[in-house]
Amino acid sequence: MQLAAAQLNAHLQKGLRSLYTLHGDEPLLVQEAADAIRAAARVQGYTERTVHTVAGAHFDWSEVLAAGGSLSLFAERQIVEIRIPTGKPGKEGSPALQQLAQDAQGNDSTLTLVLLPRLDKMTRGGAWFGALENFGVTIQLDPIERGALPQWIAQRLGRQDQRVRGGEEGQRTLQFFADRVEGNLLAAHQEIQKLGLLYPGGELSFEQVESAVLNVARYDVFKLSEAVLGGQVARVQRMLDGLQAEGEAEVLVHYTLAEDIRALKRVRDAMGEGRPLPVALREQRVWGLKERLFERVLPRLSATALDNLLHGAHVVDGIVKGLKAPGWPTDGWQALQRLALQLCQECGAQQGPSPRGKIPA
């Protein structure tokens, strides 16, 4: 059974199942969901807990299988926790997990909790994950995207009886907060808790938040791609500065930008040959959020703009590898910034509405 993360607390109030699987890459959300399940289990008499971390190809699954049937003299119920950091249980782990899932049925003495990272579609279609889903409860814990982060912060502040001021100032405060903690949800949680220690319940001013919240944002190149295609100039600038400060490789940042430009060009060329936009996007393996961004951006990009961007990507490829180019900065990060902002401005350019699938000459 699949369960939305927001439904977990209500589910636990109705009663516990004997098997839970949590999968996601956001440590804070996985930790909180696991803590909620453990707390509910303790209330119902699950007083023992064993933890098994699957590491390496030679992990002994027999210990995990035996754990479900071995209680100490001092406990009637136990939690068996299985952590698989790689998300790949291996050849022996797949049948072991299927056996564990089947054994969990009707087992009131053992609660099994499986912790996994974010899984791709192929892995979720595997027999072992299917067994966990069919015989227990699976919860996918997705990251909080930048657009939803201000509201998430407001909700967390509300849990400790705090809130920002109403109106434009409050929105500005939440946006400032989100900029400081983007990509680092665990640190965001800590900054919210810090506000609870510094100030009493009630209304928080912008000045109070500004003076208390540290800049703990963390960025990755995939989020940079979304920000560039979204035309978010200020955010792109912050992310590039953050990636440089964190020591990200220039060639990786360039690859991400260049691959987006090449994909835009390929999709546009395919449409020029008569293929519908959805077909062209699928052929170029453009899915999810990026698919929606491409649909919005492509009508705004002319053939000349794309040719200029492709040329710029070629030039910057040489610069980040130590070459020089007339009219371009010699510093790799400055050249990346110029290319990213050029693409960002093209994607954010305001033009008249174009019918879906119609590309300007």
Buried (B, 14 or more C-beta within 10 A) or exposed (E): EEBEBEEBEEBBEEEBBBBBBBBBBBEBBBBBBBEBBBEBBEEEEBBBBBEBEBEEEEBEBEEBBEBBEEBEEEEEBBBBBBBBEEBBBBEBBBBBBBBBBEBBEEBEBBBBBBBBBBBEEEBBEBEBBBBBBBBBBBBBBEBBEBEEBBEBBBEBBEEBEBBBBEEEEBBBBBEBBBBBBBBBBBBBBBBBEEBBEEBEEEEBBBEBBEEBBEEBBBBBBEBBBBBBBBBBBEBBBBBBBBBBEEEBEBBEBBBBBBEBBBBBBBBBBBBEEEBEBEEBBBEBEBEEEBBBBBBEBBBBBBBEBBEBBBEBBEBBBEBBEEEEBEEBBEEBBBBBBBBBBBBBBBBBEEEEEEEEBEBBE
